[in-house]
Amino acid sequence: MWHADETRWMVFAEMEGKIGPRWYLWVFCTPDTVVFRIEPNRSSQVVTDHFGDQATGILSVDRYSAYKVLLKSILILLAYCWAHVRRDFLAVAKDRVEHEPWALDWVKKIGQLYDLNKNRLSLLDTPEFETAQQNLQHAVDDMAISRDQQLTDSKIHHACRKVLESLERHWSGLILFVKHPHVPMDNNHAERQLRNSVVGRKNYYGSGALWSATLTAMLFSLFQTLNLWNINQRMWLSQYLLACAQNGGNPPDNAKSFLPWNMTADRLQELQITKSIDSS
């Protein structure tokens, strides 16, 4: 299971064939790792380069077209984000006051799906799970019926039709979570991983050189992965840099032992944060 997302990142460096300083910071997340990539564009080539032709599983994404290149293979399924669908209906409610009740009714339907799914997940491995599963499936089926009925209405406003047509096009990926309970309904996990970089972009406006942008992506990957493992970043860095110093200023020969998944249970416990940090 992966999550992926991307955001713009300014790199003030000249590159042959590249016009302007706008680059993109991509993030790819698993339950154990967070990987950032700095790329000159948002093309599907970034996605295919990252996953190659052997990866299998489910990728949670928004509806950006670059990810859809993976649908050419049956190895990776795309789970689309319900939070983005909800925003579509909220946009109609905001921009088209006359259609606000219609849009908010759909927002309510989506909220009910979230509630039903939350209840279902709380009943995993219990006798009540099957009933919760059926209730969720019925709600999804009813939503599809409402969508199709409204799309047959020739008088429906074009803004409303556009949202419903997008819902229909992405339906198979949107309901993937029904068959696979471990798949979340949205891609909020990847968006949260990008949050610090977005805040940083607003404060220091990107990178002044390509090497700096590459280093930034590497450090974002490192620190966000350590966060996943609840590891004290300062302690980890102190130990790693000490090992570099002891190796003559070079990476330690046992560098892989510093990766969380290669650590012993005792070492993980030593490095993990045991008390909540006051960030106020």
Number of C-alpha atoms within 10 A of each C-alpha: 16 21 25 25 23 21 17 20 24 22 24 17 15 12 11 5 7 12 10 13 18 16 22 19 24 23 22 23 22 16 11 12 18 23 20 24 20 24 21 21 15 19 14 15 12 18 18 14 9 12 13 11 12 8 10 14 11 18 23 29 27 23 18 12 11 14 22 15 13 20 11 9 12 9 13 19 20 23 28 26 21 24 15 16 23 19 12 20 22 17 15 20 19 12 11 15 11 11 16 17 13 14 23 16 12 19 19 12 17 19 15 15 20 17 12 19 22 15 15 22 14 13 16 14 9 9 9 12 16 14 12 20 20 14 16 22 18 12 16 18 13 13 16 16 12 13 18 14 10 15 17 10 10 9 9 12 11 10 15 19 18 14 18 20 14 13 18 15 10 16 14 14 20 21 19 19 17 18 10 10 14 10 18 22 22 22 23 20 17 23 18 12 23 22 12 12 19 18 11 13 16 10 9 10 14 22 20 14 14 17 12 13 23 18 14 19 20 15 14 21 21 17 17 21 23 21 17 14 17 16 21 17 18 11 13 17 13 11 14 16 15 13 18 16 13 12 12 9 11 11 14 18 10 8 11 11 12 16 12 20 13 11 13 11 10 8 12 18 13 13 19 17 16 11 6 6 7 5 4 3
